[in-house]
Amino acid sequence: WVAENSDQTPWVEIDLLEDKLIGGVVTWPRGDGYKEHQYVKTFNIQYRAEGEAIFEYYMESGNIVVSTFVGNENVQDIVLNGFPEKIIARHVRLNILTFNNNPTIRLEILGC
């Protein structure tokens, strides 16, 4: 997934087609040898279950601050971000906070 260069608040949403128990997310940088190294450095997660109208931000229990996840720092490494507290969701949204060159990400949502 690659955001438009003009997008000031890039995000990508995954529809899992039904509610799933989710335990984390794996991210990769752009992997096609493109000369400009492109990857997402930090992001947060929003999610909602089937039938829910409003997205919730992922926060660890007892915390009033939205969790910020560290993504990639280079074009070689894969990054696993496990959720200390699992979520149930059909829709998972990654809001890109910081990135290198352009918001570009490959990702996998981890089920339990």
C-alpha positions in Angstrom: 0.0 0.0 0.0 1.2 3.5 -0.9 -0.4 6.7 0.1 -0.8 9.7 -2.3 2.1 12.2 -1.9 -0.5 14.9 -1.1 -2.3 12.9 1.7 -1.7 14.8 5.0 -3.3 12.1 7.1 -2.6 8.7 5.5 -4.3 5.6 6.7 -5.0 2.1 5.4 -8.0 0.0 6.4 -8.3 -3.8 6.3 -11.8 -5.4 6.2 -11.5 -9.0 7.5 -15.1 -9.7 6.4 -16.1 -10.9 9.9 -15.1 -10.4 13.5 -11.7 -11.9 14.3 -9.6 -12.1 17.4 -6.5 -10.1 16.6 -3.1 -10.3 18.4 -0.9 -8.0 16.5 0.4 -6.7 13.2 3.6 -7.3 11.1 5.0 -4.6 8.9 7.4 -4.6 6.0 9.0 -1.7 4.1 8.6 -1.2 0.4 10.3 -4.3 -1.1 10.7 -3.7 -4.8 14.2 -2.2 -4.7 12.8 1.3 -5.4 15.7 3.8 -5.1 14.0 6.0 -2.4 13.7 4.0 0.8 10.1 4.1 1.8 8.6 2.8 5.0 6.3 3.7 7.9 8.2 4.6 11.1 5.2 5.0 13.6 1.5 4.4 13.5 -1.5 3.9 15.7 -4.4 1.4 15.4 -8.1 2.0 15.2 -10.6 -0.9 15.0 -14.3 -1.7 15.1 -16.3 -4.9 15.3 -19.1 -5.9 13.0 -22.1 -3.7 13.3 -20.2 -0.9 15.2 -20.3 2.5 13.7 -17.4 4.1 15.5 -13.7 3.2 15.4 -11.9 2.8 18.7 -8.2 3.5 19.2 -6.0 0.7 20.5 -5.0 1.5 24.1 -3.6 -0.8 26.7 -6.0 -1.4 29.7 -5.9 1.4 32.2 -4.2 3.8 29.8 -5.8 7.0 28.6 -3.2 7.5 25.9 -3.5 6.0 22.4 -0.8 3.4 21.8 1.8 4.4 19.2 3.5 1.5 17.5 7.1 1.5 16.1 7.2 0.4 12.5 10.2 0.0 10.3 13.5 1.7 10.6 15.1 0.5 7.4 14.3 -1.4 4.2 15.5 -4.8 5.3 13.8 -5.7 8.6 10.3 -7.0 9.3 8.7 -5.7 12.4 6.3 -7.5 14.7 4.0 -5.5 17.0 2.1 -7.9 19.2 -0.9 -6.5 21.1 -0.6 -7.1 24.9 -4.4 -7.1 24.9 -6.1 -8.8 22.0 -8.9 -7.1 20.2 -12.0 -8.3 18.4 -12.6 -6.5 15.1 -13.8 -6.8 11.5 -12.2 -3.5 10.4 -8.6 -2.6 11.4 -7.1 0.8 10.4 -3.5 1.9 10.6 -3.1 5.6 10.9 0.4 6.5 9.6 2.1 9.0 12.0 5.7 9.2 10.6 7.4 7.7 7.6 10.5 7.8 5.5 10.1 9.5 2.1 6.5 8.4 1.4 3.9 6.5 3.5 4.5 2.9 2.1 3.7 -0.3 4.0 3.1 -4.0 3.5 1.3 -5.5 6.5 -0.2 -8.6 7.9 -2.9 -8.7 10.6 -2.2 -11.5 13.1 -5.1 -13.6 14.2 -5.2 -15.7 17.4 
